[in-house]
Structure formats: C-alpha cells, structure tokens
Amino acid sequence: MSEYTRHRAILFFLSLLVIFNFVDAMSTMILFERNLISEGNPIMAYLIKEDAFLFMLGKLSLVYTGVGILYATKTRDVSLYGSIALCGVYLYILFKHAWIILLV
C-alpha cells in the first residue's frame, strides 16, 4: 500500500470514528434517559447521571484525544489497524443501540 493510500485510509477510518462516537453518545443519552440501557463505563455512567453536557464533553473529549493520538502515529501499523478495529467496536455498539430502539 502506498503512503498516500495509507494516509487516506487512516483519515477515512478516523473520520468514521468521530461520526460513530457522536452517534453513540447521542443514542446512549436518549436510551439512558428512557431507562432502556445503562452506561457500561463507570466514569461515563457517573457523568451521564450528573449532567448530559458533562457526559457529552467527557465522551467526545476522550475519543477525540484518542483519534489525535492515532493520527499522530499514522506512520505505524497500529494506527491503521487500531482505527479499523475501533470502527468495528463502534459498529457493534451502534447495532445494539439500533436493536434496542427497534424493540421498543
């Protein structure tokens, strides 16, 4: 894979991560407020119970920091494969959220 193609692939998957993270945060808040799910991350569970703004700020900040680190290390294999794997994890979570929404 050429360096240009690799860079474009990393940007694509990191962009997906940003989008998936935002959709996950919004759907988590909606489903949590309706008592349909609980937050699995203890830190995020505390934040979502305290304030929706703090939850969004914390969730988006953590993931955007991770995306920045992955982009800063874009010349390493872990950046590409890590971003692909994280997109897979987010897809799984988003499918679970969609499944819950469809069942209600």
Number of C-alpha atoms within 10 A of each C-alpha: 6 7 10 9 10 15 15 12 15 22 18 14 21 25 15 18 24 16 14 19 21 16 15 19 18 14 16 20 20 14 16 16 14 9 9 13 14 14 16 8 9 10 12 16 14 13 19 22 14 11 11 15 11 15 20 18 13 16 19 16 12 12 15 16 11 15 20 13 12 20 18 11 13 17 14 11 10 13 20 22 13 15 24 18 14 16 21 13 14 18 17 12 16 19 13 12 19 12 11 13 13 8 7 6
